Amino acid sequence: MPRVAPTYRVVRNLVLAVLVLILGGVLYLRLPRSLRVSTLAVPAGFSIDVYAPDVRGARSMALGDARTVFVGTRGEGLVYAVRDTDGDNVADVVDTVARELHMPNGVAVRDGDLYVAEVGRVLRYAAIEPRTANPPEPVTVLDGLPEENWHGWRYIRFGPDGWLYITVGVPCNICLERGEERFGTILRADLDAGTVEIVARGVRNSVGLDWHPRTGELWFTDNGRDWLGNDAPPDELNRVAEPGAHFGFPYCHGGVLQDEEFDQRDCAEFTPPVQQLDPHVASLGMHFYRGSMFPAVYRGRIFIAEHGSWNRVPPSGYRVTTVTIENGRAVAYEVFADGWLRAGRASGTPADILELPDGSLLVSDDRAGMIYRISYGRP
């Protein structure tokens, strides 16, 4: 038998390895959706399935009038339009409506127009939904936002008042930026009048917000600082009862923990969180459940996408949690969906929550490049 040359043997093995990977990927895509998410757990009676499997870097989501799901990303620079055209609860169209943007995390829809937040500005794509395959050129509707990349990815949503709300994180782990008052805030902008106001201060890095369905008050998640240990400080769930309220950063964390790097300020000076979330879970998108598909006890409950820790031992987060609210107070903080973290290794990172008209919830996952659908009682 002739001797096989080493170079040939290496090339042959590489080709075989590539073929195995391709075959494995094809087989994976052919698996039933229930098997593809078999490691994920939700409460009895609920189901979690893959809604869209190929949405690389999927982060913030917004729903269009014709039920298109617009999806922002961070490092990928892409914005997607995801649609389920045949009504089988699985997306069959994924169009890329924008490329080469600067951290286009934030997306919002109003009156048929798509708004996309880059780090320093907000763009508008007019009448986007009928032409996601051939999108229009965007126009800048808000410019001059801080340009720093650290915590620079924006989360945006239109509020009940018609203003666009924009999160502006601090460009650091822990610092006090005296030269730019917009760092560590939530802003709101009247795009028609060109007016911008600060709604909340002392916010380290919020990447998720929503309004209480009954009171109309703004609520938001906030990521706590790093390097105070594995178990401090907590992330936060906050409520803006008064516009301009200060939530403590960088002086006070979780409403109770003074920061030793700054002047000692009494935590009672600041607005405390409604709920301390677990430390370092990286709480991102949040949503008040308004639908009727889930059991009645979930109506008005807050769902939070916990993206997961990057420097905690052992890791924490990588799950979806809920906070139950009664009379404006949090009475329970519980795990709803998990399984993305097993044996200290993460297969996915939940990033945002979006409710569909039928009452099911979508969960984006920027690590797996997927969007999941959580339903109750029926597929």
Buried (B, 14 or more C-beta within 10 A) or exposed (E): EEEEEEEEEEEEEEEEEEEEEEEEEEEEEEEEBEEBBEEBBBBEEBBBBBBBBBBBBBBBBBBBEEBBBBBBBBEBBBBBBBBBEEEEBBBEBBBBBBEEBBBBBBBBBBEBBBBBBBBBBBBBBBEBBEBBEEBBEBEEBBEEBBEBEEBBBBBBBBBEEEBBBBBBBBBBEBBBBEEEEBBBBBBBBEBEEEEBEBBBBBBBBBBBBBBBEEEEBBBBBBBBBBEBEEEBBBBBBBBBEEEEBBBBBBBBBBBBBBBEEBEEBEBEEBBBBBBBBBBBBBBBBBBBBEBEBBEEEBBBBBBBBBBBBEEBEEBBBBBBBBBBBEEEEBEEBEBBBBBBBEEEEBBBBBBBBBBBEEBBBBBBBBBBBBBBBBBBEEE
